[in-house]
Amino acid sequence: MKMLQFTALSTALLLPATAAHTEPAQQAFRVGDTYEITKTRDSSSQGSDASSGSSHDQDTLIERIEAVRPDGLEVVFDLPQQATKEDRRRTWQFPARLFEPRDGQLQLLNGPELEKRVDAWLKWGKMTREACGHWIFTWNAFKIECDPHSVIETVQQFDPRLPDLRAGALYRDAHALRPAPLTMKASSSEGSTFTAVMPIDPKAVQHDRAEADVVIGEIMRKPVTLDAALVQREKEAVSGTIEVTINADAGGNLLSMTRVTKSQTKKSDGMVQTETVKETLERRLLSSRKP
């Protein structure tokens, strides 16, 4: 199993819907409930010049309910049990204890503990605080992240709870041109399946690619500014769709979410590249404390 890779070059976010907020079904969670959340990303591309490529990434986090409060949940996110000592040294952000409010942003509860861990991690890697925020390449593109609160953004990629899972609720995606209503595709006593299809926002894609160009320039020691990278990326014509499929149990708890992005890019030299990216989140109950 591949452990977590915190890189903006290869990890895309599966963003939750942002329709009218409804309070999560807190009664569905109990102290001690433990879940395994797996995030998988498969991509394939084909160019008009006969070029092609593919990639596969899979990461897993364990989620454990530590406290059920009237205003939300206290949750610990951690690496899987099979994580090695080396994995834990490299991934200093975990375990992380977070508060998930009924309404509002995630809050980090064990920040001082993470501060100690990042200092130990920098020492282990023979780095100083001056390296923080920079990118390097070892076995992958790697950002030297030193802010304990950065774990919140990572956890959001693995936290698939949706506030308003019902037919007609608007689903928003950061890379879509506009939101789309959820459509119920199937329903039974065991659960429901919803889908939404949205057009790609070309400017959002161009901006992401320009940011990646800046990172690559830093790694290759050929720096490029974001503005300069954007000028080049905006010469590309991008089109395509984003399709989201959500499976939930009878209680409205999300079981899995799949996001398929199909894009076509016509570059300034006339070459056309098509790409399909399939991202899947799966949330599985490992153990539960009986009421």
BALO-961614 format. One record per residue (C-alpha): residue number from 1; residue in one letter; x, y, z. Coordinates in steps of 0.001 Angstrom, whole numbers, plus 500000, padded with zeros to 6 digits. Layout:
BEGIN
   lumse   lodo        x        y        z
     NUM      A        X        Y        Z
...
***
This chain:
BEGIN
   lumse   lodo        x        y        z
       1      M   500000   500000   500000
       2      K   501304   503435   499113
       3      M   501359   505882   501996
       4      L   500171   509473   501791
       5      Q   501763   511750   499205
       6      F   501169   515423   499911
       7      T   501838   516924   496509
       8      A   499799   519382   494495
       9      L   501139   517825   491313
      10      S   499432   514452   491659
      11      T   496619   514837   494184
      12      A   493260   516324   493207
      13      L   490622   517191   495775
      14      L   487249   515545   495888
      15      L   485272   518539   497063
      16      P   482047   518250   499050
      17      A   478769   519696   497892
      18      T   478026   523184   499163
      19      A   474250   523230   498932
      20      A   472009   524527   501718
      21      H   473564   523147   504884
      22      T   471716   520657   507037
      23      E   473025   519357   510347
      24      P   474823   516013   510121
      25      A   473010   513047   511614
      26      Q   475058   513007   514825
      27      Q   473068   510092   516218
      28      A   474648   507940   513504
      29      F   478069   508292   515170
      30      R   479263   506785   518447
      31      V   482484   507161   520410
      32      G   484850   504433   519276
      33      D   483456   504090   515763
      34      T   486414   503544   513441
      35      Y   486412   503953   509665
      36      E   488880   503233   506888
      37      I   488861   505903   504179
      38      T   490634   505087   500922
      39      K   491334   507627   498196
      40      T   492231   506281   494751
      41      R   493222   508222   491665
      42      D   493644   506701   488192
      43      S   494493   508790   485153
      44      S   495134   508098   481492
      45      S   495992   510442   478632
      46      Q   496345   510217   474878
      47      G   497891   512787   472535
      48      S   497256   513373   468852
      49      D   500989   512820   468387
      50      A   500524   509183   469568
      51      S   501912   509934   473033
      52      S   500185   508322   476029
      53      G   500527   507937   479769
      54      S   498819   506628   482869
      55      S   499174   506722   486642
      56      H   497694   505146   489760
      57      D   497784   506445   493332
      58      Q   496095   505122   496450
      59      D   496194   506519   499981
      60      T   494386   505484   503164
      61      L   493530   507157   506459
      62      I   491855   505788   509571
      63      E   489136   507885   511214
      64      R   488119   507314   514844
      65      I   485296   509108   516680
      66      E   486716   510328   520001
      67      A   483830   512423   521326
      68      V   480259   513256   520313
      69      R   479419   516800   521425
      70      P   476194   518779   521044
      71      D   477999   521101   518634
      72      G   479905   518482   516636
      73      L   482406   515625   516697
      74      E   485969   515224   517942
      75      V   487742   512927   515512
      76      V   491249   511487   515239
      77      F   492687   510835   511780
      78      D   495689   508535   511620
      79      L   497748   506346   509303
      80      P   496705   502693   508892
      81      Q   497898   500176   511466
      82      Q   500375   498687   509004
      83      A   502224   502010   508652
      84      T   505923   501551   509359
      85      K   508110   503665   511631
      86      E   509568   505203   508476
      87      D   506077   506078   507226
      88      R   505315   507836   510503
      89      R   508579   509758   510454
      90      R   507861   510969   506946
      91      T   504196   511822   507609
      92      W   504486   513908   510762
      93      Q   500951   515372   510498
      94      F   499322   512203   511854
      95      P   497709   511365   514183
      96      A   495716   514597   514111
      97      R   492811   515362   516442
      98      L   490187   517615   514868
      99      F   486869   519115   515823
     100      E   484183   518796   513151
     101      P   481485   521348   514047
     102      R   477886   520973   512984
     103      D   478308   524215   511085
     104      G   481704   525725   510345
     105      Q   485314   524921   509550
     106      L   487422   522041   510846
     107      Q   489546   522957   513862
     108      L   492880   521427   514875
     109      L   492914   520371   518538
     110      N   496441   518987   518990
     111      G   498461   521758   517330
     112      P   501245   521890   519988
     113      E   501823   518150   519566
     114      L   502185   518574   515806
     115      E   504608   521497   516327
     116      K   506916   519164   518249
     117      R   506616   516529   515547
     118      V   507501   518888   512708
     119      D   510634   520013   514580
     120      A   511662   516378   514983
     121      W   510871   515728   511297
     122      L   513015   518631   510121
     123      K   515886   517441   512311
     124      W   515517   513899   510972
     125      G   515577   515215   507391
     126      K   518580   517469   508162
     127      M   516570   520561   507235
     128      T   515999   523939   508844
     129      R   512913   526159   508957
     130      E   514316   527997   505927
     131      A   513327   524985   503814
     132      C   509644   525287   504777
     133      G   507326   525999   501860
     134      H   509797   524899   499184
     135      W   509494   521972   496773
     136      I   512004   519198   496209
     137      F   512014   515966   494222
     138      T   513001   512652   495808
     139      W   510762   509713   494908
     140      N   508028   512227   494114
     141      A   507416   515972   493966
     142      F   507379   516896   497643
     143      K   506517   520147   499415
     144      I   508339   520795   502677
     145      E   505253   521591   504730
     146      C   505825   522838   508284
     147      D   502461   524321   509272
     148      P   500494   522004   511627
     149      H   497226   523459   510311
     150      S   498061   522129   506832
     151      V   496701   518793   508043
     152      I   493190   520270   507807
     153      E   493439   520582   504013
     154      T   494741   517015   503801
     155      V   491926   515639   505955
     156      Q   489339   517474   503856
     157      Q   490409   515298   500934
     158      F   489438   512227   502969
     159      D   486337   513534   504771
     160      P   483453   512674   502433
     161      R   480507   513857   504544
     162      L   478079   515923   502524
     163      P   475724   518437   504145
     164      D   472715   518116   501856
     165      L   472463   514728   500146
     166      R   469100   514779   498381
     167      A   467697   514975   494879
     168      G   467766   518552   493603
     169      A   470454   519807   496003
     170      L   473142   521791   494173
     171      Y   476565   520179   493965
     172      R   479552   522480   493478
     173      D   483020   521553   492305
     174      A   486027   523883   492312
     175      H   486863   522891   488740
     176      A   483328   523129   487331
     177      L   482013   526112   485403
     178      R   478738   526022   487370
     179      P   476997   523796   489936
     180      A   474540   521062   488991
     181      P   471598   519526   490872
     182      L   471983   516030   492264
     183      T   469846   513425   490515
     184      M   468742   510259   492313
     185      K   469651   507305   490108
     186      A   468650   504489   492473
     187      S   466988   504065   495850
     188      S   466223   501100   498100
     189      S   465899   500187   501761
     190      E   469707   499861   501836
     191      G   470541   503300   500452
     192      S   470576   505671   497490
     193      T   472759   506693   494548
     194      F   473023   510287   493312
     195      T   474805   511788   490315
     196      A   475665   515233   488965
     197      V   477323   516278   485685
     198      M   479028   519665   485248
     199      P   481076   521371   482504
     200      I   484747   521973   483258
     201      D   485865   525508   484094
     202      P   488789   526104   481667
     203      K   490251   528918   483780
     204      A   490372   526734   486904
     205      V   492204   524010   484984
     206      Q   494615   526500   483433
     207      H   495364   527988   486850
     208      D   496088   524564   488366
     209      R   498410   523681   485512
     210      A   500188   527030   485822
     211      E   500743   526400   489547
     212      A   502210   523008   488664
     213      D   504526   524713   486148
     214      V   505787   527001   488938
     215      V   506519   523984   491142
     216      I   508324   522168   488335
     217      G   510360   525303   487642
     218      E   511427   525450   491293
     219      I   512400   521772   491327
     220      M   514329   522063   488032
     221      R   515927   525338   489213
     222      K   514407   527141   486262
     223      P   512042   529479   488122
     224      V   508933   530809   486435
     225      T   506380   533206   487888
     226      L   502718   532275   488166
     227      D   501765   535164   485890
     228      A   504180   533981   483202
     229      A   502948   530397   483520
     230      L   499338   531579   483234
     231      V   500080   533466   480032
     232      Q   501280   530230   478436
     233      R   498510   528042   479849
     234      E   495786   530450   478733
     235      K   496860   529770   475141
     236      E   495441   526261   475570
     237      A   491762   525555   474837
     238      V   490282   523306   477528
     239      S   486874   521612   477489
     240      G   485248   518618   479123
     241      T   482955   517397   481881
     242      I   483028   516389   485535
     243      E   480665   513619   486641
     244      V   480156   512795   490311
     245      T   478463   509638   491644
     246      I   477608   509359   495341
     247      N   476464   506236   497195
     248      A   474909   506604   500656
     249      D   473392   504165   503123
     250      A   469797   504315   504395
     251      G   470822   506766   507124
     252      G   472289   509212   504620
     253      N   475901   508376   505539
     254      L   478220   508468   502559
     255      L   479712   505128   501517
     256      S   481600   506167   498394
     257      M   482033   509041   495977
     258      T   483480   508828   492480
     259      R   484543   511834   490411
     260      V   485339   511293   486728
     261      T   486905   514171   484802
     262      K   487114   513930   481020
     263      S   489014   516753   479371
     264      Q   490348   517729   475983
     265      T   493153   520243   475621
     266      K   494164   521839   472338
     267      K   497654   523251   472754
     268      S   499134   526280   471010
     269      D   501108   524045   468621
     270      G   497915   522306   467477
     271      M   498413   519082   469412
     272      V   495284   517747   471103
     273      Q   495459   515800   474369
     274      T   492569   513920   475929
     275      E   492676   512873   479573
     276      T   490431   510865   481889
     277      V   490904   511078   485647
     278      K   488875   508866   487995
     279      E   489019   509703   491700
     280      T   487251   507552   494264
     281      L   486684   507893   498001
     282      E   485462   504840   499895
     283      R   484513   504934   503585
     284      R   484240   501579   505361
     285      L   483277   500923   508985
     286      L   485986   498835   510646
     287      S   484592   498639   514168
     288      S   481724   500121   516138
     289      R   480944   500340   519846
     290      K   477500   498898   520563
     291      P   474999   501388   521994
***
